[in-house]
Amino acid sequence: MTMTGGQALAGSLIEHGVKDLFLIPGIQLDWAVDALRQRASEINLFVPRHEQTTTYMADGYYRASGKIGTAMVVPGPGALNTGAGLATAYASNSKVLFVTPQIHSEGVGKGYGLLHEIKDQTGFVAGLTKWNTVVESADRISVTFDEAFAQLESGRPRPVGVEVPHDYLHTTVDQSHTGKAAVTDKTARPVDAKLLDAAATLINSAKFPIIYAGGGVSNPEGGKALQALAERIGAPVVASDNGRGALSDRHPLAMNSLAGRAVFQHADVVLVVGSRFIDAMTPTASWPAGDGVRYVYINIDPADVTAPRVPDIALIADAVDVLPQLAERLKPRQSIKETDALSVKRWAQDQINAITPQAQYVHALREAMPDDAIFVNELTQIGYLARIAFPVYEPRTYIGPGYQGTLGYGFPVALGAAVGGGGRRVVSITGDGGFGWNLQELATAKRYNLPVTLIVFNDGHYGNVRAIQRRTFDAEVAVELANPDFGLLAKAFGVNFEQVDTPDALRSVVQQSMTAQGPVMVEVKIGVVPSPWHLLRLQPMKGMAGPAAPANPLDGVF
């Protein structure tokens, strides 16, 4: 009753519920890959065209489905190639299991120059995961994966890493260990009642309390708890980029970060739920303390309530557990009238509509997509405005780049979302610059006939870099691109292709693509467009001044 280490690895993945695995095979993985072949009816293998895409797909898979995304590549340069995807998954709080071999167990750390050896692979993996380990012996493969899955299901969602010296994969091991599924206690964790009472007292005494929602509640359970609390006190909910979809944008209390400027200016108590609440470029809080503003933080990670943030009360726990306990202590009220909330939303939308043609393209995309379709945003001119302009109606239907801002991440992440999305259509937007990072993955979209509509906005440049250079230096350098003929490129991969140059035409082709079989690529020709940056985030980035905002619609109300 024995098996190889490779069979133990494959068995562990299957026993822990992994149905889809993103990998690129190679010599150090041969025994694991053959073991997966032996159990082909129990696990699906997706093989992209670049190792980087394995972790991007695992990230997208988790964000669309809520199920652990799993990636596996060879060590050394293979593992290094996955770094951008792991960094994005880490920044976006994704449960990703990263599996890579090590060089031969007797050569680790010796500097012999063995195939794919790098000086400190474990240090690299540690830097991009919340927990990682190297399997110590072949007979510990199964128990190590038990621990890895337990780590994935505990605490803050983030990647974990497991390295297996490749000689262990063909070593014979005892079959007595059958694997033990990670068990996570789903019972609501008790929170210090005194802290809950203090938080409730502070919120109940506020003249105008508001809620700031981050990625920690951008799941169905968190969204329901958030909505119940917000409706109990009638408080506006301002969503971070990662928090989009926690509360449907159709809800009168749901506000993007631009609308958030209006309500934050009058708030006296802010409940920050599941968010880092930190500025993207400087080590400062998203909104400063002082001027009578007091803060209550709910976060599963103690690191996210430390300086420069200044919480008056910090509740360290999963928001799903805490929000109902806090809600029952709050007095029912209407902190903001619905008419005033809708007035704030119109105030923000009017400013968005002035950014043309981006606003019209975003509007066209939203109109063409059903509520449950998945939108993958990118670092492109239309994508920047989409952060606040694209309405999100359901959890797990909006995917952004997180704080890593990894250019080109969107298309490969969209492929993983398409695998995990249960047949829902995925719309992925990108610029011609970012698309260059992963245009080879058209092959993956076609190979697995994935329901992805890829939209490439083509201005022939790294458009945002060009805009910043012009604005700052009144000059530009190193931003012009030599692009392929995108129609011929799509044809070469056998992918259906359309080219448009107006929002109405884009709406039409995207709507048609919703019922298409397999991938569709759309090129949109655009020119120089106005900057939306003065509208993004609670506080505009320095140097991103735009037209003066209209008068705050809440002036005189609070």
C-alpha positions, 0 to 999 in steps of 0.5 A, spaced: 500 500 500 504 505 497 504 511 492 509 516 489 510 523 492 507 525 486 501 521 487 500 524 494 500 531 492 495 529 486 491 526 492 491 532 497 489 537 492 483 532 490 481 530 497 481 538 499 476 539 493 481 542 488 477 541 481 481 546 477 488 546 477 492 552 473 499 549 471 505 549 466 508 542 466 516 541 466 521 536 468 521 537 476 513 536 476 513 530 471 511 525 477 506 530 479 503 531 472 503 524 471 499 522 477 494 528 475 493 524 469 491 518 473 486 522 476 484 526 470 476 524 471 477 528 478 481 534 476 481 539 470 488 541 468 488 548 465 495 550 461 496 557 459 502 559 455 506 563 460 507 561 467 505 568 469 498 566 467 497 560 472 497 565 478 493 570 475 488 565 473 488 562 480 487 569 482 481 570 478 478 564 479 478 565 486 475 572 486 469 570 481 467 564 485 470 564 492 473 557 491 481 556 492 485 558 486 491 553 485 497 554 481 503 550 479 509 551 476 517 548 475 522 552 480 526 557 479 525 561 473 518 558 473 516 560 480 519 567 478 515 568 472 509 567 477 511 573 481 506 578 478 500 574 479 502 572 486 503 579 488 496 581 485 493 575 489 496 578 495 494 585 494 487 583 492 486 578 498 485 572 494 485 565 497 491 562 492 495 555 493 501 556 490 505 549 488 512 549 486 518 544 486 524 545 489 531 543 486 533 536 489 533 536 496 540 534 497 542 540 493 538 546 496 542 552 499 548 549 496 549 553 490 551 547 485 548 550 479 542 545 479 537 546 473 532 552 475 536 553 482 536 560 484 539 563 491 533 563 495 527 561 492 523 560 499 525 567 501 521 569 494 515 565 495 515 568 503 515 575 500 508 574 496 504 569 501 502 569 508 504 562 509 509 558 506 513 552 507 518 547 504 516 539 505 521 536 509 520 529 506 516 525 501 512 522 507 510 529 509 507 531 503 500 529 504 500 532 512 503 539 509 498 540 504 493 539 510 496 544 513 496 549 507 489 548 506 488 550 513 492 556 513 488 558 506 481 557 510 484 561 516 485 569 518 485 574 512 485 571 505 491 571 502 496 566 498 500 560 501 506 557 498 508 550 498 515 547 495 516 540 494 523 538 492 522 534 486 526 528 488 520 527 493 515 526 487 518 520 485 519 517 492 515 511 494 511 513 500 506 510 505 499 510 503 496 510 510 495 517 510 488 519 506 488 526 507 484 530 512 480 536 509 481 543 512 475 544 517 474 551 519 469 553 524 464 557 521 461 559 528 461 567 529 467 568 533 465 572 540 467 579 540 469 583 546 462 585 548 465 592 551 468 594 545 462 592 541 458 596 546 463 602 546 462 602 538 455 602 538 455 608 543 459 612 539 455 610 532 448 612 536 451 618 538 453 621 531 450 626 528 451 623 521 455 616 521 457 613 515 460 607 513 466 605 508 466 598 505 472 594 503 474 588 500 473 584 506 465 585 505 465 584 498 462 577 498 455 575 499 455 573 506 459 580 508 454 584 503 448 581 506 451 583 513 453 590 511 446 592 508 443 590 514 447 594 518 447 600 513 439 600 513 438 599 520 441 606 521 440 609 514 447 610 513 451 611 506 456 606 504 462 608 501 465 603 497 473 602 496 475 599 489 476 592 492 469 593 496 465 595 489 459 590 489 458 589 497 452 593 496 448 594 489 449 600 486 442 601 485 441 601 493 440 609 494 445 608 500 451 605 496 456 610 493 462 610 490 469 614 492 467 620 488 460 621 492 464 619 498 467 626 498 461 629 499 459 625 505 465 624 508 466 632 509 460 632 513 461 625 517 462 625 525 463 618 525 466 613 520 465 605 520 471 602 516 469 595 515 474 590 511 479 596 508 486 598 509 483 605 509 490 607 506 492 612 500 495 609 494 501 613 493 503 616 500 503 613 507 497 616 510 489 614 511 484 615 506 481 620 510 484 624 515 482 624 523 481 630 526 476 636 525 471 632 530 471 625 526 472 619 530 473 612 527 470 605 528 474 599 525 472 592 523 478 588 520 480 581 521 488 583 520 490 587 526 496 590 521 490 594 518 488 598 524 495 601 526 498 608 524 497 612 520 490 610 521 487 613 528 481 608 530 477 610 536 475 603 537 478 597 533 474 590 533 479 585 530 475 580 527 471 577 521 466 583 518 461 577 517 461 575 524 462 582 527 457 586 523 450 582 526 453 583 533 454 591 532 447 592 528 443 589 534 446 594 538 444 600 534 438 604 534 434 604 528 434 611 525 435 614 518 442 618 518 441 621 511 434 622 507 433 618 501 432 624 497 439 627 500 443 620 498 440 620 491 442 628 490 449 626 492 449 620 487 447 625 482 452 630 484 458 625 483 455 622 476 454 629 473 462 630 474 463 623 471 459 624 465 463 630 463 469 625 462 468 624 455 468 619 451 470 615 457 464 615 461 460 614 454 464 607 453 463 605 461 455 606 460 455 602 454 459 596 457 454 596 463 448 597 459 450 591 454 452 586 460 447 582 465 447 584 472 451 577 474 456 578 468 463 579 471 467 585 469 475 585 469 477 592 470 484 594 467 490 600 468 487 603 462 484 610 460 477 607 460 479 603 466 481 608 471 474 612 470 470 605 470 473 604 478 468 609 480 463 610 473 461 602 472 455 600 476 456 594 480 450 590 482 452 583 485 458 581 489 464 577 485 462 581 479 467 586 479 475 585 479 480 590 479 488 590 480 488 591 487 494 596 490 499 592 486 497 596 479 500 590 475 499 592 468 497 587 463 494 583 469 486 583 467 486 579 461 489 573 464 485 574 470 479 574 466 481 567 464 481 564 471 474 568 472 471 565 466 473 558 469 470 559 476 464 563 474 460 558 473 458 559 465 457 567 466 460 571 461 467 575 463 468 582 460 475 584 460 478 591 458 485 593 457 489 598 453 493 596 447 499 597 452 497 592 457 495 587 452 502 586 450 504 583 456 499 577 455 496 577 448 499 570 447 493 568 452 488 568 446 491 561 445 488 559 452 482 563 451 481 559 444 484 552 447 478 552 453 473 556 449 472 560 455 466 565 455 471 572 455 469 578 451 476 582 451 476 589 449 482 592 447 482 600 447 487 602 442 491 609 442 498 606 440 501 609 446 502 607 454 496 612 454 496 614 462 504 614 462 504 619 456 498 623 459 502 624 466 509 626 462 505 631 458 502 634 464 508 634 468 514 635 463 510 638 457 514 632 453 513 625 452 518 619 451 518 612 451 511 611 450 509 610 443 507 603 441 508 598 435 502 594 435 500 588 431 494 588 426 489 586 432 484 583 427 490 578 424 492 577 431 485 574 433 484 570 426 491 567 427 488 564 434 481 563 431 478 568 435 472 572 433 474 579 432 470 586 431 473 593 431 469 599 433 470 606 434 464 609 438 460 607 444 454 605 441 457 600 436 461 597 442 454 596 446 452 592 440 458 588 439 458 586 447 451 585 447 451 580 442 457 577 445 453 575 451 450 569 447 457 567 443 460 561 444 467 562 446 472 568 446 470 574 442 475 580 441 474 587 440 478 593 438 476 600 440 480 605 436 481 611 441 485 618 441 487 622 446 482 623 452 481 627 458 484 625 465 479 622 470 484 622 476 481 628 479 475 624 480 478 618 483 479 616 491 476 620 497 482 625 496 485 627 489 492 625 488 497 631 489 498 634 482 491 631 479 487 638 479 481 638 475 475 643 474 472 645 481 467 641 483 460 643 484 457 645 491 457 639 496 449 637 495 449 636 503 452 643 505 446 646 509 443 639 511 448 637 516 
